[in-house]
């Protein structure tokens, strides 16, 4: 499980870097970087689904209890992205008071997300909640007509 989480964070980091590159790229470079972003996003979603499969096997699904709002894999993905926001914002703080304030806000949001994930996992393990249905509707790299 830990290996999949590390892979997810690495993919998120690569995607963050690609999104930075596309904002600075010339017109001729943009299509290739956008394809890279799409491939990374598809891989990201596959890793989230893999995390969800691993975790869903750990708790029983009781259809009579309310679902949590998102899968734990999706929440862990958001946690990874939030950590990247903190790291990249910290890099530009310098003497900028507004950026320093933003880092504080991002850290509080990170802590709240960690707490929310922990509570959701406790509820899932105790059978008080269930994960949402896992079907994903977006197909990466495929067109639907």
C-alpha positions in Angstrom: 0.0 0.0 0.0 2.8 2.4 0.9 4.5 1.8 -2.4 1.3 2.8 -4.3 1.0 6.0 -2.2 4.6 6.9 -3.0 3.9 6.3 -6.7 0.8 8.5 -6.5 2.7 11.4 -4.9 5.5 11.0 -7.5 2.9 11.2 -10.3 1.3 14.2 -8.7 4.7 15.9 -8.5 5.5 15.1 -12.1 2.1 16.4 -13.1 2.6 19.6 -11.1 5.9 20.2 -12.9 4.4 19.5 -16.3 1.6 22.0 -15.6 4.2 24.6 -14.7 6.1 23.9 -17.9 3.0 24.2 -20.1 2.3 27.7 -18.6 5.8 28.8 -19.8 6.0 26.8 -23.0 5.9 28.1 -26.6 3.0 27.2 -28.8 4.9 24.4 -30.5 5.6 22.7 -27.1 2.2 22.9 -25.6 0.5 19.8 -27.3 3.3 17.4 -26.2 3.2 18.7 -22.6 -0.6 18.5 -22.6 -0.4 14.9 -23.7 2.0 14.2 -20.9 -0.4 15.8 -18.4 -3.2 13.6 -19.8 -1.1 10.5 -19.4 -0.1 11.4 -15.9 -3.7 12.1 -15.0 -4.8 8.7 -16.3 -2.0 7.1 -14.3 -3.0 9.1 -11.2 -6.6 7.9 -11.5 -5.4 4.3 -11.9 -3.3 4.6 -8.7 -6.3 6.1 -6.8 -8.4 3.2 -7.9 -5.7 0.7 -6.8 -5.6 2.4 -3.4 -9.4 2.2 -3.1 -9.4 -1.5 -4.0 -6.8 -2.3 -1.4 -8.7 -0.3 1.3 -12.1 -1.5 0.3 -11.0 -5.0 1.0 -10.2 -4.0 4.6 -13.7 -2.9 5.6 -17.1 -4.4 4.9 -19.5 -2.6 2.7 -22.9 -2.1 4.5 -25.3 -0.5 2.0 -27.6 0.6 4.8 -25.2 3.2 6.1 -24.4 6.6 4.5 -21.4 6.9 2.2 -18.5 9.2 2.9 -18.3 12.0 0.3 -15.3 10.6 -1.6 -13.1 7.5 -1.6 -10.1 7.4 0.7 -7.9 7.1 -2.4 -9.3 10.4 -3.7 -8.8 12.0 -0.3 -5.2 10.8 -0.2 -4.7 12.2 -3.7 -6.0 15.6 -2.5 -3.6 15.3 0.5 -0.7 14.7 -1.8 -1.6 17.7 -3.9 -2.0 19.8 -0.8 1.5 18.9 0.3 2.8 19.9 -3.1 1.0 23.3 -2.7 2.7 23.8 0.6 6.2 22.9 -0.7 5.9 25.1 -3.8 4.5 28.0 -1.9 7.2 27.8 0.8 9.8 28.1 -2.0 8.5 31.5 -3.0 7.9 33.0 0.5 11.1 34.9 1.0 10.0 38.1 2.7 6.6 38.1 1.2 4.1 38.3 4.1 1.1 37.4 1.9 2.9 34.2 0.8 3.9 33.3 4.3 0.2 33.8 5.4 -0.8 31.5 2.6 1.6 28.8 3.8 -0.1 29.0 7.2 -3.5 28.6 5.7 -2.4 25.7 3.5 -0.9 23.9 6.5 -4.2 24.3 8.4 -6.1 22.9 5.4 -3.6 20.0 5.3 -4.1 19.2 9.0 -7.9 19.4 8.6 -7.7 17.0 5.6 -5.5 14.5 7.6 -8.0 14.7 10.5 -11.0 14.2 8.1 -9.3 11.2 6.5 -8.6 9.6 9.9 -12.2 10.1 11.0 -13.5 8.7 7.7 -11.2 5.6 8.1 -12.4 5.1 11.7 -16.1 5.3 10.5 -15.4 2.9 7.7 -13.6 0.4 9.9 -16.5 0.6 12.5 -19.1 0.1 9.8 -20.8 3.5 10.5 -20.1 4.7 6.9 -19.3 3.1 3.6 -17.2 4.2 0.6 -19.0 5.7 -2.4 -19.6 3.5 -5.3 -16.3 3.1 -7.2 -17.5 3.6 -10.8 -15.5 6.3 -12.6 -17.1 7.8 -15.6 -14.2 9.7 -17.2 -12.1 7.7 -19.7 -8.6 9.1 -20.1 -7.2 8.9 -23.6 -10.5 7.7 -25.1 -13.2 9.7 -26.8 -16.8 9.0 -26.0 -19.4 9.9 -28.7 
